[in-house]
Amino acid sequence: MIKSTLERGTVYDLRSALALLARYPDELISTDVEADPNAEISGVYRYVGAGGTVKRPTRTGPAMMFNKVKGYDDVRVLIGLLASRQRVGRLLGADPEKLGFLLKDSVNNPIPPVVIANDKAPCQEVVYRAGEPGFDVRKLLPAPTNTEEDAGPYFTMGMCYASDPETGESDVTIHRLCIQGPDEISMYFVPGRHLDTFRQKAEAAGKALPISISIGVDPAIEIGACFEPPTTPQGYDELAVAGSLRNQAVELVKCLSVDARAIANAEIVIEGELVPDYRVREDQNTNTGKAMPEFPGYTGEAKAAVPVIKVKAITHRKNPILQTVIGPSEEHVNMAGIPTEASILEMVERAMPGRLLNVYAHSSGGGKYLAVMQFKKAALSDEGRQRQAALLAFAAFGELKHVILVDEDVDIFDTNDVLWAMQTRYQGDVSTVFIPGVRCHPLDPSQSPAFNPLLQDTGISCKTIFDCTVPFKLKDQFQRSQFKEVDVSRFIPGFKS
């Protein structure tokens, strides 16, 4: 079992996470130059450290704090906190290559959240209530627009937390939240999300669904919130994963204006209700036809009718930090991809222990579409089991589109090495497995009848396995050149491979 090496209490909120990063060079930078939240913040960070599927040129770089935001006196904006796998490893106290294993073990050893008194909650130091003079979400919080053609300002790192109106079971997830007016925020649901199930139950009963949106929290919460079924089925509160990662229960607090709970140490909390039978056009304020940049690297279309949160209150810490993310970036890769890795590791290990050595949810797929799986064949009887492992991966994470299988001598985190395996250990006609007509993810623009007439609906895909492993009988013919093992530090003091 892999455990975090961080001492208990080292990282327990966003500010302690930033304090930890400040101990390392080139992990966190800041600027006092005033920045416009309308497209400028994202425009800057696109070059500094977005990485992922962002339009080139970009790179993986430090997180960045904007200390002065145009139109806002006391709110800072942080972007890119999780946009580096190395940085995520430091924040969670694990080797970057072992993060999937850490998340897997945390799912299996949950620590449920606890509720603390309101006067102990940092997130309620400052309170604004709807109906008070001047209450306007747009004026209180500098939600960025990532591009000039976005449907509007978006909250992209809000931990949305609500409870099933019938069972009381709770769930936390991250959704696309567009500010539509002084006290209205639209909420886009990809089909199948648990919070949408809660909303539908409440709507069927003619009731609003109370909800909180916590922004600027412990990175363990942001990572843990991205698990999906079947790893965390309905009724499993993903905040318990964060508790396990930290060996310290996540603290919640009762909201002040609605019957919901929020993350107590959040920088900002938006309290509200999902209104029954009320929809708005996502781009009603801009008429661009576009929503915002999404993780595959394309701008999502504005939806014609999305549910609406009626905001009842905003609370925050003194001098709060609004955390945001560029949709198509390495930050999304890490938030979505590491839980994906954990889910695949867990399912395959149960079926064939010891065979799957590691998994990487690759950046090019936004952490969702492509998994590189390192599989070890120990005997002739293992031949074919690598493809079985790939099938299990599709079952573990339904939005997965492609799997590349490689042997144990291939570095799955080095794309050049993976492509080397494809060039020397793969023949398209015998090494490819097609699984057509399977539901995947609606944000992939190639998954539409317009692209592939054989598809019946948007979001259906042909899942594919690229088997780049050597047939077991031919192992001896595919040995890589063996170099002498030497102590490089004798020649280059301080050298680390």
C-alpha positions as CSV (number, residue, x, y, z in Angstrom):
1,M,0.0,0.0,0.0
2,I,1.3,3.5,-0.9
3,K,0.8,6.3,1.6
4,S,1.4,10.0,1.4
5,T,4.8,11.0,2.8
6,L,3.5,14.3,3.9
7,E,3.2,14.8,7.7
8,R,-0.4,15.2,8.9
9,G,-1.4,18.8,8.8
10,T,1.2,19.9,6.3
11,V,-1.3,20.6,3.6
12,Y,-4.9,21.1,4.8
13,D,-6.2,24.0,2.6
14,L,-5.1,26.0,-0.4
15,R,-2.9,28.4,1.5
16,S,-0.9,25.7,3.2
17,A,-0.5,24.1,-0.3
18,L,0.9,27.3,-1.6
19,A,3.3,27.6,1.4
20,L,4.6,24.1,0.6
21,L,5.2,25.0,-3.1
22,A,7.0,28.2,-2.0
23,R,9.8,26.0,-0.7
24,Y,10.6,24.8,-4.2
25,P,12.1,26.9,-7.1
26,D,9.9,27.4,-10.2
27,E,6.8,25.9,-8.8
28,L,4.9,29.1,-8.0
29,I,5.2,32.6,-9.5
30,S,3.2,35.8,-9.0
31,T,2.7,39.1,-10.6
32,D,1.6,42.5,-9.3
33,V,0.7,43.7,-12.8
34,E,-3.0,44.3,-13.1
35,A,-4.7,41.6,-15.2
36,D,-8.1,41.6,-16.8
37,P,-10.1,38.5,-16.0
38,N,-11.7,38.8,-19.4
39,A,-9.4,36.5,-21.5
40,E,-6.2,38.1,-20.3
41,I,-5.4,35.8,-17.3
42,S,-5.8,32.7,-19.4
43,G,-4.0,34.3,-22.3
44,V,-1.0,34.8,-20.1
45,Y,-1.0,31.4,-18.5
46,R,-1.4,29.6,-21.9
47,Y,2.2,30.5,-22.5
48,V,3.5,30.2,-18.9
49,G,2.4,26.7,-17.9
50,A,-0.9,25.4,-19.3
51,G,0.5,22.4,-21.2
52,G,-2.0,19.6,-21.9
53,T,-4.1,20.0,-25.1
54,V,-3.8,23.8,-25.2
55,K,-3.0,25.3,-28.6
56,R,0.7,25.5,-29.2
57,P,2.9,27.2,-28.2
58,T,2.5,26.2,-24.5
59,R,4.4,24.3,-21.9
60,T,4.2,22.7,-18.5
61,G,5.3,25.4,-16.0
62,P,4.7,26.9,-12.6
63,A,1.4,27.8,-11.0
64,M,0.8,31.5,-11.2
65,M,-0.9,34.0,-8.8
66,F,-2.4,37.3,-10.1
67,N,-2.3,39.6,-7.2
68,K,-4.1,42.5,-8.9
69,V,-7.2,41.8,-10.9
70,K,-8.9,44.6,-12.8
71,G,-12.2,45.7,-11.1
72,Y,-11.5,43.8,-7.9
73,D,-9.7,45.2,-4.9
74,D,-9.1,42.2,-2.5
75,V,-9.5,39.0,-4.6
76,R,-6.5,37.3,-6.1
77,V,-6.7,34.7,-8.9
78,L,-4.6,31.5,-8.9
79,I,-4.2,29.4,-12.0
80,G,-2.3,26.2,-12.8
81,L,-2.0,24.8,-9.3
82,L,-2.2,21.2,-10.5
83,A,-0.8,21.7,-14.0
84,S,2.3,19.6,-13.4
85,R,2.4,16.0,-12.4
86,Q,5.6,16.7,-10.4
87,R,3.8,19.5,-8.5
88,V,0.8,17.2,-7.8
89,G,3.2,14.6,-6.4
90,R,4.7,17.2,-4.1
91,L,1.3,18.4,-2.9
92,L,0.1,14.8,-2.2
93,G,3.4,13.5,-0.9
94,A,4.1,10.8,-3.5
95,D,6.3,10.1,-6.5
96,P,4.7,11.3,-9.6
97,E,4.8,7.9,-11.2
98,K,3.0,6.3,-8.2
99,L,0.1,8.8,-7.9
100,G,-2.4,6.3,-9.4
101,F,-1.5,3.8,-6.8
102,L,-1.9,6.4,-4.0
103,L,-5.3,7.3,-5.2
104,K,-6.3,3.7,-5.6
105,D,-5.4,2.9,-2.0
106,S,-7.2,6.0,-0.8
107,V,-10.4,4.9,-2.4
108,N,-10.1,1.6,-0.5
109,N,-9.4,3.3,2.8
110,P,-11.8,6.2,3.0
111,I,-12.0,8.7,5.9
112,P,-15.5,10.4,5.9
113,P,-15.8,14.1,6.2
114,V,-16.9,15.8,9.5
115,V,-19.0,18.9,10.2
116,I,-17.6,21.7,12.3
117,A,-19.2,24.7,13.9
118,N,-19.9,27.8,11.8
119,D,-17.7,30.0,13.9
120,K,-14.7,27.7,13.2
121,A,-15.1,27.9,9.5
122,P,-12.6,30.2,7.7
123,C,-14.8,30.2,4.6
124,Q,-17.5,32.3,6.4
125,E,-15.3,35.2,7.6
126,V,-17.0,37.5,5.1
127,V,-20.7,37.1,4.2
128,Y,-22.8,38.6,1.4
129,R,-26.5,37.6,1.1
130,A,-28.7,37.8,-2.0
131,G,-31.2,40.6,-1.7
132,E,-28.7,43.0,0.0
133,P,-28.0,46.2,-1.8
134,G,-25.4,45.7,-4.5
135,F,-25.3,41.9,-4.4
136,D,-24.0,40.8,-7.7
137,V,-21.9,37.7,-8.3
138,R,-20.2,39.4,-11.3
139,K,-19.0,42.3,-9.1
140,L,-18.0,40.2,-6.0
141,L,-15.9,37.5,-7.7
142,P,-13.5,37.8,-10.7
143,A,-14.6,34.7,-12.6
144,P,-12.4,34.6,-15.7
145,T,-13.5,34.1,-19.3
146,N,-10.8,31.9,-20.9
147,T,-11.3,33.3,-24.4
148,E,-12.9,36.3,-25.9
149,E,-15.7,34.1,-27.4
150,D,-16.7,32.4,-24.2
151,A,-20.4,32.4,-23.3
152,G,-19.4,34.4,-20.2
153,P,-17.3,34.3,-17.1
154,Y,-17.0,30.8,-15.7
155,F,-16.1,29.2,-12.4
156,T,-14.0,26.2,-13.5
157,M,-12.7,25.0,-10.2
158,G,-15.8,24.9,-8.1
159,M,-16.3,21.8,-5.9
160,C,-20.1,21.3,-6.3
161,Y,-21.5,19.5,-3.3
162,A,-25.1,18.4,-2.8
163,S,-27.1,15.5,-1.3
164,D,-29.6,13.1,-2.7
165,P,-33.1,14.4,-1.6
166,E,-34.3,10.8,-1.0
167,T,-31.3,9.1,0.7
168,G,-29.2,12.0,2.0
169,E,-26.1,10.5,0.3
170,S,-23.7,13.3,-0.8
171,D,-21.4,13.8,-3.8
172,V,-18.8,16.3,-4.9
173,T,-17.9,17.0,-8.5
174,I,-16.6,19.8,-10.7
175,H,-18.9,21.3,-13.4
176,R,-19.0,24.0,-16.0
177,L,-20.6,27.0,-14.2
178,C,-21.4,30.2,-16.2
179,I,-22.5,33.4,-14.6
180,Q,-25.7,34.4,-16.2
181,G,-26.8,37.4,-14.0
182,P,-26.4,39.0,-10.6
183,D,-27.7,35.9,-8.8
184,E,-27.9,33.2,-11.5
185,I,-25.3,30.6,-12.5
186,S,-25.9,28.0,-15.2
187,M,-24.7,24.4,-14.6
188,Y,-23.8,22.0,-17.4
189,F,-24.1,18.3,-16.7
190,V,-22.4,15.6,-18.7
191,P,-25.0,12.7,-18.8
192,G,-24.7,10.3,-15.9
193,R,-23.3,12.6,-13.2
194,H,-24.5,11.9,-9.7
195,L,-25.4,15.5,-8.9
196,D,-27.7,15.5,-12.0
197,T,-29.4,12.5,-10.6
198,F,-30.0,14.4,-7.3
199,R,-31.3,17.4,-9.3
200,Q,-33.7,15.3,-11.3
201,K,-35.1,13.6,-8.2
202,A,-35.7,17.0,-6.6
203,E,-37.2,18.4,-9.8
204,A,-39.6,15.5,-10.1
205,A,-40.8,16.3,-6.6
206,G,-41.2,20.0,-7.6
207,K,-38.4,21.1,-5.2
208,A,-35.1,23.0,-5.6
209,L,-31.9,21.2,-4.8
210,P,-29.7,23.0,-2.3
211,I,-26.0,23.1,-3.4
212,S,-22.7,24.7,-2.4
213,I,-19.8,25.6,-4.6
214,S,-16.5,25.7,-2.8
215,I,-13.6,27.4,-4.6
216,G,-9.9,27.3,-3.5
217,V,-9.5,24.1,-1.4
218,D,-7.0,21.5,-0.5
219,P,-5.6,19.9,-3.7
220,A,-6.5,16.4,-2.3
221,I,-10.1,17.4,-2.6
222,E,-9.8,18.7,-6.1
223,I,-8.1,15.4,-7.2
224,G,-10.5,13.1,-5.3
225,A,-13.6,14.9,-6.6
226,C,-12.8,13.6,-10.1
227,F,-13.4,9.9,-9.5
228,E,-16.3,8.4,-11.4
229,P,-18.3,5.2,-11.3
230,P,-17.8,2.3,-11.0
231,T,-14.8,3.1,-8.7
232,T,-17.0,5.5,-6.7
233,P,-20.6,4.5,-7.2
234,Q,-23.6,6.6,-6.2
235,G,-23.6,6.9,-2.5
236,Y,-19.8,7.1,-2.2
237,D,-18.7,10.6,-1.0
238,E,-15.5,11.4,-2.8
239,L,-14.5,13.8,0.0
240,A,-13.6,10.6,1.9
241,V,-10.9,10.0,-0.7
242,A,-9.3,13.3,0.2
243,G,-9.6,12.5,3.9
244,S,-7.6,9.3,3.3
245,L,-5.0,11.1,1.2
246,R,-4.3,13.4,4.1
247,N,-5.1,11.0,6.9
248,Q,-7.3,13.8,8.1
249,A,-11.0,14.2,7.6
250,V,-12.3,17.0,5.4
251,E,-14.1,19.5,7.5
252,L,-17.5,20.7,6.3
253,V,-19.7,23.5,7.6
254,K,-23.4,24.2,7.3
255,C,-24.3,26.8,4.8
256,L,-25.9,30.0,6.0
257,S,-28.7,30.4,3.5
258,V,-29.5,26.9,2.2
259,D,-29.8,23.4,3.6
260,A,-26.4,22.2,2.3
261,R,-22.8,21.9,3.5
262,A,-19.7,23.4,2.2
263,I,-15.9,22.8,2.5
264,A,-15.0,24.8,5.7
265,N,-11.5,25.9,4.7
266,A,-12.4,27.0,1.1
267,E,-11.4,30.4,0.0
268,I,-14.8,31.1,-1.4
269,V,-18.2,29.5,-1.1
270,I,-21.3,30.1,-3.3
271,E,-24.5,29.0,-1.7
272,G,-27.6,28.4,-3.8
273,E,-30.4,26.2,-5.2
274,L,-30.8,24.4,-8.5
275,V,-34.2,25.7,-9.5
276,P,-36.7,23.1,-10.8
277,D,-38.1,23.4,-14.3
278,Y,-36.0,26.4,-15.2
279,R,-33.5,26.5,-18.0
280,V,-31.5,29.1,-19.8
281,R,-29.5,29.3,-23.0
282,E,-25.8,29.1,-22.0
283,D,-24.7,31.9,-24.3
284,Q,-27.7,34.2,-23.7
285,N,-25.5,37.1,-22.8
286,T,-23.0,36.8,-25.7
287,N,-24.7,34.9,-28.5
288,T,-21.4,33.4,-29.7
289,G,-22.8,29.8,-29.9
290,K,-19.8,28.7,-27.8
291,A,-19.3,27.9,-24.2
292,M,-15.7,27.7,-23.1
293,P,-12.5,25.7,-23.9
294,E,-12.9,22.1,-22.9
295,F,-10.3,19.4,-22.1
296,P,-10.0,17.9,-25.6
297,G,-8.6,21.2,-26.8
298,Y,-11.7,22.6,-28.5
299,T,-14.3,25.1,-27.4
300,G,-17.5,23.4,-26.4
301,E,-20.8,24.5,-27.9
302,A,-23.1,26.6,-25.8
303,K,-26.1,24.5,-24.7
304,A,-29.6,25.6,-25.6
305,A,-31.1,24.7,-22.2
306,V,-29.1,24.3,-19.0
307,P,-30.2,24.2,-15.4
308,V,-29.8,27.2,-13.2
309,I,-28.5,27.8,-9.7
310,K,-30.2,30.7,-7.9
311,V,-27.5,32.1,-5.7
312,K,-28.5,32.8,-2.1
313,A,-25.2,33.9,-0.5
314,I,-21.5,34.2,-1.1
315,T,-19.1,33.7,1.8
316,H,-15.3,33.9,1.7
317,R,-12.1,34.2,3.7
318,K,-10.5,37.6,4.1
319,N,-8.4,38.5,1.0
320,P,-9.7,35.4,-0.8
321,I,-8.0,33.5,-3.6
322,L,-10.2,32.6,-6.6
323,Q,-8.7,29.4,-8.2
324,T,-9.3,28.8,-11.8
325,V,-8.2,26.4,-14.6
326,I,-7.8,26.6,-18.4
327,G,-10.1,23.8,-19.7
328,P,-7.6,22.1,-22.1
329,S,-4.5,22.0,-19.9
330,E,-2.2,19.7,-18.0
331,E,-4.2,20.7,-14.9
332,H,-7.3,18.9,-16.2
333,V,-5.1,16.0,-17.2
334,N,-3.9,15.6,-13.6
335,M,-7.3,16.1,-11.9
336,A,-9.1,13.7,-14.2
337,G,-6.3,11.4,-15.3
338,I,-4.8,10.3,-11.9
339,P,-8.2,9.1,-10.7
340,T,-8.6,7.3,-14.1
341,E,-5.3,5.6,-13.5
342,A,-6.4,4.6,-10.0
343,S,-9.7,3.1,-11.3
344,I,-7.9,1.1,-14.0
345,L,-5.2,-0.2,-11.6
346,E,-7.9,-1.3,-9.1
347,M,-10.0,-3.2,-11.6
348,V,-7.2,-5.0,-13.4
349,E,-5.4,-5.9,-10.1
350,R,-8.5,-7.6,-8.9
351,A,-8.8,-9.7,-12.0
352,M,-5.1,-10.5,-12.6
353,P,-2.9,-9.6,-9.7
354,G,0.7,-8.5,-10.4
355,R,0.4,-8.2,-14.2
356,L,-0.5,-4.5,-14.7
357,L,2.6,-2.6,-13.5
358,N,1.4,0.9,-14.1
359,V,-1.0,3.2,-16.1
360,Y,-0.7,6.7,-17.5
361,A,-3.8,8.6,-18.5
362,H,-2.0,10.5,-21.2
363,S,-2.0,14.3,-21.6
364,S,-3.1,14.2,-25.2
365,G,-6.4,12.7,-24.2
366,G,-7.0,15.2,-21.4
367,G,-6.6,12.4,-18.8
368,K,-9.8,10.7,-20.1
369,Y,-9.4,9.5,-23.7
370,L,-6.1,7.6,-23.8
371,A,-4.5,5.2,-21.3
372,V,-1.0,3.8,-21.7
373,M,-0.8,0.5,-19.8
374,Q,2.4,-1.3,-18.8
375,F,1.8,-5.0,-18.7
376,K,4.1,-7.8,-17.7
377,K,3.8,-11.2,-19.4
378,A,5.5,-13.8,-17.1
379,A,4.5,-16.9,-19.0
380,L,3.0,-18.1,-22.3
381,S,-0.3,-18.4,-20.5
382,D,-0.3,-14.6,-20.1
383,E,-0.4,-14.0,-23.8
384,G,-3.8,-12.4,-24.6
385,R,-4.3,-11.3,-21.0
386,Q,-2.9,-7.9,-21.9
387,R,-5.9,-7.3,-24.1
388,Q,-8.2,-8.6,-21.4
389,A,-6.6,-5.9,-19.2
390,A,-7.4,-3.3,-21.8
391,L,-11.1,-4.4,-21.9
392,L,-11.2,-4.1,-18.1
393,A,-9.8,-0.6,-18.4
394,F,-12.7,0.4,-20.7
395,A,-15.1,-1.0,-18.0
396,A,-13.3,0.8,-15.2
397,F,-13.6,4.2,-16.9
398,G,-16.4,4.5,-19.5
399,E,-15.1,7.7,-21.1
400,L,-11.8,6.0,-22.1
401,K,-11.4,5.8,-25.9
402,H,-8.0,4.3,-26.7
403,V,-5.6,2.0,-24.9
404,I,-1.9,1.5,-25.8
405,L,-0.4,-1.6,-24.3
406,V,3.4,-1.8,-23.8
407,D,5.8,-4.1,-22.1
408,E,7.6,-3.6,-18.8
409,D,10.8,-2.2,-20.4
410,V,8.9,0.8,-21.9
411,D,8.6,4.1,-19.9
412,I,4.9,4.9,-20.1
413,F,5.5,8.6,-19.1
414,D,7.9,9.1,-22.0
415,T,5.8,9.5,-25.2
416,N,8.8,9.0,-27.4
417,D,9.4,5.6,-25.7
418,V,5.7,4.7,-26.1
419,L,5.8,5.6,-29.8
420,W,9.1,3.7,-30.2
421,A,7.2,0.6,-29.0
422,M,4.5,1.3,-31.5
423,Q,7.0,1.5,-34.4
424,T,8.9,-1.7,-33.5
425,R,6.4,-3.9,-31.7
426,Y,3.2,-3.2,-33.5
427,Q,1.6,-4.3,-36.8
428,G,-1.7,-2.6,-37.6
429,D,-3.5,-5.6,-39.1
430,V,-2.7,-8.0,-36.2
431,S,-2.1,-5.7,-33.2
432,T,-5.3,-3.6,-33.3
433,V,-8.6,-4.4,-31.7
434,F,-11.6,-2.3,-32.7
435,I,-14.7,-2.2,-30.4
436,P,-17.3,-0.1,-32.4
437,G,-20.5,1.5,-31.3
438,V,-19.7,2.1,-27.6
439,R,-20.7,5.2,-25.6
440,C,-17.8,7.4,-24.7
441,H,-17.7,11.2,-24.2
442,P,-19.8,13.9,-26.0
443,L,-17.0,16.5,-26.0
444,D,-14.9,14.6,-28.6
445,P,-15.8,16.2,-31.9
446,S,-14.9,13.1,-33.9
447,Q,-17.6,11.1,-32.1
448,S,-20.5,12.3,-34.2
449,P,-22.5,10.9,-37.1
450,A,-21.1,13.8,-39.2
451,F,-17.6,12.5,-38.8
452,N,-18.5,8.8,-38.9
453,P,-21.8,7.9,-40.6
454,L,-21.8,4.6,-38.8
455,L,-22.4,6.3,-35.4
456,Q,-26.0,6.6,-34.3
457,D,-25.5,9.5,-31.9
458,T,-23.0,12.0,-30.7
459,G,-20.8,10.5,-27.9
460,I,-20.7,7.0,-29.4
461,S,-17.2,5.9,-30.5
462,C,-15.1,3.1,-31.8
463,K,-12.9,2.2,-28.8
464,T,-9.5,0.9,-29.9
465,I,-6.7,-1.2,-28.4
466,F,-3.2,-0.7,-29.8
467,D,-1.3,-3.8,-28.6
468,C,2.4,-2.8,-28.7
469,T,3.6,-5.7,-26.6
470,V,6.0,-8.3,-27.9
471,P,4.4,-11.8,-28.3
472,F,5.7,-13.9,-25.4
473,K,7.3,-16.5,-27.7
474,L,9.4,-13.7,-29.3
475,K,10.6,-12.0,-26.1
476,D,14.3,-13.0,-26.7
477,Q,14.3,-11.3,-30.1
478,F,13.2,-7.9,-28.7
479,Q,15.7,-7.2,-26.0
480,R,16.8,-3.6,-25.8
481,S,20.6,-2.8,-25.9
482,Q,22.0,-3.3,-22.4
483,F,24.4,-0.5,-21.2
484,K,26.8,-0.7,-18.4
485,E,25.4,0.5,-15.0
486,V,27.6,3.3,-13.7
487,D,27.5,5.9,-10.9
488,V,27.0,9.1,-12.8
489,S,27.4,11.2,-9.7
490,R,31.1,10.4,-9.8
491,F,31.4,12.4,-12.9
492,I,28.6,14.9,-12.3
493,P,28.2,15.7,-8.6
494,G,24.6,15.9,-7.5
495,F,23.3,14.2,-10.7
496,K,19.9,12.5,-10.4
497,S,18.6,10.3,-13.1
